[in-house]
Amino acid sequence: MPKKLLIWLVIAFAAFYLISQPENAANAVGGAFSAVGDAFGSVITFLTALFN
């Protein structure tokens, strides 16, 4: 039960943030995707160096 409540609180907060500050929300999502892309690129670079 507490896990479900936490999930709903996170969803409610995300919806509130999206509605009240859409530009900042878009920047946050863009930053998160950028971080994931950078991490993926770092893993690829590591694996390339490891096998060469």
QUIJO-V387729 format. One record per backbone hydrogen bond with DSSP energy under -0.5 kcal/mol. NH is the residue of the N-H (numbers start at 1). CO is the residue of the C=O. Records with the same first field share a line. If there is no record, write none. Layout:
# QUIJO-V387729
NH = CO + CO
This chain:
# QUIJO-V387729
5 = 1
6 = 2
7 = 3
8 = 4
9 = 5
10 = 6
11 = 7
12 = 8
13 = 9
14 = 10
15 = 11
16 = 12
17 = 13
18 = 14
19 = 15
20 = 16
21 = 17
25 = 21
26 = 22
27 = 23
28 = 24
29 = 25
30 = 26
31 = 27
32 = 28
33 = 29
34 = 30
35 = 31
36 = 32
37 = 33
38 = 34
39 = 35
40 = 36
41 = 37
42 = 38
43 = 39
44 = 40
45 = 41
46 = 42
47 = 43
48 = 44
49 = 45
50 = 46
51 = 47
52 = 48
